[in-house]
Amino acid sequence: MESFFSHLKTEALYPYDIRSIEEAQRRIEEYIDFYNNNRAQRKLNKLAPVEYRNQLAA
């Protein structure tokens, strides 16, 4: 979890000038979607977490 929050802050929050709770929430939701569905991970053979789970379930 600490690693996820570190990535969230450095990639989705700190680079932007966030001026409202709604904007912060939108960025967090977008990042969570990216983190689970699009971000390729070396330890998962360069698959996104969802792709890896689907491959195991098939």
VEXMITOR-945517 format. One record per residue: x, y, z of N, C-alpha, C, O in turn. Coordinates in pm, whole numbers, plus 32768, in hexadecimal, padded with zeros to 4 digits. Layout:
<nodes>
+------+------+------+------+------+------+------+------+------+------+------+------+
:  n.u :  n.v :  n.w : ca.u : ca.v : ca.w :  c.u :  c.v :  c.w :  o.u :  o.v :  o.w :
+------+------+------+------+------+------+------+------+------+------+------+------+
:    X :    Y :    Z :    X :    Y :    Z :    X :    Y :    Z :    X :    Y :    Z :
...
+------+------+------+------+------+------+------+------+------+------+------+------+
</nodes>
This chain:
<nodes>
+------+------+------+------+------+------+------+------+------+------+------+------+
:  n.u :  n.v :  n.w : ca.u : ca.v : ca.w :  c.u :  c.v :  c.w :  o.u :  o.v :  o.w :
+------+------+------+------+------+------+------+------+------+------+------+------+
: 8052 : 7F88 : 8000 : 8000 : 8000 : 8000 : 8056 : 807E : 8000 : 8036 : 80E0 : 7FBC :
: 80C3 : 807B : 804B : 8118 : 80F1 : 804F : 814E : 8113 : 7FC5 : 8158 : 8188 : 7FA0 :
: 8172 : 80AC : 7F7A : 81A4 : 80C2 : 7EF3 : 8138 : 8101 : 7E9B : 8154 : 815E : 7E4F :
: 80BD : 80CD : 7EA4 : 804F : 8105 : 7E54 : 803A : 8199 : 7E74 : 8030 : 81EB : 7E19 :
: 8034 : 81BB : 7EF5 : 801C : 8247 : 7F1A : 8090 : 82A0 : 7EF0 : 807B : 8314 : 7ECC :
: 8108 : 826C : 7EF4 : 817B : 82B9 : 7EC4 : 816C : 82D6 : 7E2F : 8181 : 8348 : 7E03 :
: 8149 : 826F : 7DE1 : 8134 : 8283 : 7D51 : 80C0 : 82E3 : 7D38 : 80CA : 833C : 7CE3 :
: 8055 : 82D2 : 7D81 : 7FE0 : 832A : 7D71 : 8006 : 83BC : 7D85 : 7FE5 : 8411 : 7D32 :
: 804C : 83D8 : 7DF1 : 806F : 8463 : 7E0E : 80D0 : 849C : 7DA7 : 80BE : 850D : 7D79 :
: 8137 : 8450 : 7D83 : 819D : 8486 : 7D2A : 8171 : 848C : 7C98 : 81A2 : 84DF : 7C4C :
: 8114 : 8433 : 7C6F : 80EB : 8430 : 7BE3 : 8065 : 8474 : 7BC7 : 8050 : 84A7 : 7B59 :
: 800C : 8476 : 7C29 : 7F85 : 84A8 : 7C0E : 7F62 : 8528 : 7C59 : 7F02 : 856C : 7C34 :
: 7FAC : 854A : 7CC1 : 7F83 : 85BE : 7D10 : 7FEC : 862D : 7D10 : 7FCC : 869F : 7CED :
: 8065 : 8610 : 7D36 : 80CB : 8678 : 7D44 : 80E8 : 86C7 : 7CC4 : 80FF : 873F : 7CCC :
: 80E8 : 8688 : 7C4E : 810A : 86D5 : 7BD5 : 809E : 873C : 7BAC : 80B6 : 878D : 7B53 :
: 802B : 8738 : 7BEC : 7FBC : 878C : 7BC1 : 7F97 : 87F2 : 7C2B : 7FAC : 87DC : 7CA2 :
: 7F60 : 8860 : 7BFF : 7F31 : 88C9 : 7C59 : 7E9D : 88AF : 7C75 : 7E45 : 88E6 : 7C32 :
: 7E83 : 885A : 7CD7 : 7DFA : 8831 : 7CF6 : 7DBB : 889A : 7D51 : 7DF2 : 88BD : 7DB9 :
: 7D45 : 88CA : 7D28 : 7D06 : 8938 : 7D71 : 7C81 : 8914 : 7DB2 : 7C43 : 8969 : 7DF2 :
: 7C56 : 8898 : 7DA3 : 7BD7 : 8872 : 7DE3 : 7BD9 : 87DD : 7E06 : 7C26 : 878E : 7DD0 :
: 7B83 : 87BA : 7E62 : 7B74 : 872F : 7E8A : 7B43 : 86DB : 7E14 : 7B6E : 8669 : 7E03 :
: 7AE9 : 8713 : 7DC3 : 7AB3 : 86CB : 7D51 : 7B21 : 86A9 : 7CEC : 7B26 : 863A : 7CB7 :
: 7B79 : 8708 : 7CD3 : 7BE7 : 86F0 : 7C76 : 7C46 : 8687 : 7CAE : 7C75 : 8630 : 7C64 :
: 7C63 : 868D : 7D2F : 7CBA : 8629 : 7D6E : 7C79 : 859F : 7D64 : 7CBD : 853D : 7D44 :
: 7BF8 : 8597 : 7D7F : 7BB2 : 8517 : 7D77 : 7BB4 : 84E0 : 7CEA : 7BC9 : 8469 : 7CD6 :
: 7B9D : 8537 : 7C88 : 7B9F : 850B : 7BFC : 7C28 : 84D5 : 7BD6 : 7C32 : 846C : 7B96 :
: 7C92 : 851C : 7BFC : 7D19 : 84EE : 7BDC : 7D39 : 8469 : 7C21 : 7D78 : 8412 : 7BE5 :
: 7D0D : 8459 : 7C9D : 7D24 : 83DC : 7CE6 : 7CDB : 8369 : 7CA3 : 7D13 : 82FD : 7C91 :
: 7C5D : 837F : 7C7E : 7C10 : 8316 : 7C3C : 7C4E : 82EF : 7BB6 : 7C55 : 8279 : 7B94 :
: 7C7B : 8353 : 7B69 : 7CBC : 8337 : 7AE9 : 7D3D : 82E9 : 7AFD : 7D5B : 828D : 7AB1 :
: 7D88 : 830C : 7B65 : 7E06 : 82C7 : 7B7E : 7DED : 8237 : 7BAA : 7E35 : 81DD : 7B7F :
: 7D89 : 8220 : 7BFD : 7D69 : 8198 : 7C28 : 7D43 : 8143 : 7BAF : 7D6C : 80CF : 7BA5 :
: 7CF3 : 817B : 7B54 : 7CCF : 8133 : 7ADB : 7D4B : 8113 : 7A88 : 7D5D : 80A2 : 7A5B :
: 7DA2 : 8176 : 7A75 : 7E1F : 8161 : 7A2D : 7E75 : 80F7 : 7A71 : 7EA9 : 809D : 7A30 :
: 7E82 : 8102 : 7AF4 : 7ED8 : 80A8 : 7B42 : 7EAA : 8017 : 7B35 : 7EFE : 7FBD : 7B2F :
: 7E2A : 8000 : 7B31 : 7DF5 : 7F78 : 7B29 : 7DE6 : 7F43 : 7A9B : 7DF4 : 7ECB : 7A84 :
: 7DCA : 7F9A : 7A3D : 7DA4 : 7F6C : 79B7 : 7E0B : 7F84 : 794A : 7E07 : 7F3F : 78E4 :
: 7E65 : 7FE2 : 795A : 7EBE : 8005 : 78EB : 7F53 : 7FFE : 790B : 7FA4 : 7FF4 : 78AF :
: 7F77 : 8003 : 7988 : 8003 : 800C : 79AF : 8045 : 7F83 : 79A7 : 8026 : 7F2A : 79F6 :
: 809F : 7F72 : 7948 : 80E6 : 7EF3 : 7939 : 814C : 7EE6 : 79AA : 8191 : 7F45 : 79CD :
: 8154 : 7E6D : 79E1 : 81B2 : 7E54 : 7A4E : 8218 : 7DEA : 7A24 : 81F4 : 7D83 : 79EB :
: 8293 : 7E05 : 7A42 : 82FE : 7DA9 : 7A1E : 82E9 : 7D20 : 7A60 : 82FB : 7CB9 : 7A20 :
: 82C3 : 7D20 : 7AE0 : 82B3 : 7CA1 : 7B27 : 823B : 7C50 : 7AF7 : 822F : 7BDA : 7B19 :
: 81E3 : 7C8C : 7AAA : 816F : 7C46 : 7A71 : 8182 : 7C2D : 79DC : 8122 : 7C28 : 7990 :
: 8200 : 7C1E : 79B3 : 8222 : 7C06 : 7925 : 81EE : 7C76 : 78CB : 81BD : 7C5C : 785D :
: 81FB : 7CF0 : 78FA : 81D5 : 7D69 : 78B0 : 8140 : 7D70 : 788F : 8117 : 7DAA : 782B :
: 80EF : 7D33 : 78E6 : 805D : 7D3B : 78D8 : 8027 : 7D98 : 7944 : 8065 : 7DA9 : 79AD :
: 7FB5 : 7DD3 : 792A : 7F6F : 7E20 : 7990 : 7F33 : 7DBD : 79F4 : 7F19 : 7D4A : 79D0 :
: 7F1C : 7DE6 : 7A71 : 7EE5 : 7D8B : 7AD4 : 7E64 : 7D45 : 7AA9 : 7E54 : 7CCE : 7AC1 :
: 7E09 : 7D8D : 7A69 : 7D8B : 7D51 : 7A3D : 7DA6 : 7CE8 : 79D1 : 7D69 : 7C7D : 79D2 :
: 7DFF : 7D06 : 7974 : 7E20 : 7CA6 : 790A : 7E5E : 7C27 : 7947 : 7E40 : 7BB8 : 791C :
: 7EB4 : 7C3A : 79A8 : 7EF5 : 7BC8 : 79E9 : 7E8E : 7B70 : 7A30 : 7E93 : 7AF6 : 7A24 :
: 7E33 : 7BAC : 7A7A : 7DCA : 7B5F : 7ABF : 7D71 : 7B17 : 7A5B : 7D4C : 7AA4 : 7A70 :
: 7D4E : 7B5B : 79EE : 7CFA : 7B1A : 7988 : 7D41 : 7AA4 : 7949 : 7D03 : 7A3E : 792B :
: 7DC3 : 7AB3 : 7934 : 7E11 : 7A46 : 78FA : 7E15 : 79CE : 7958 : 7E0E : 795C : 792A :
: 7E1F : 79E7 : 79D9 : 7E21 : 7979 : 7A3A : 7D99 : 7934 : 7A44 : 7D90 : 78BB : 7A5A :
: 7D2E : 7982 : 7A35 : 7CA7 : 794C : 7A42 : 7C7C : 78FB : 79C8 : 7C22 : 78A8 : 79D0 :
: 7CBC : 7914 : 7956 : 7C95 : 78CF : 78D9 : 7CC5 : 7841 : 78D4 : 7CAC : 77FB : 7872 :
+------+------+------+------+------+------+------+------+------+------+------+------+
</nodes>
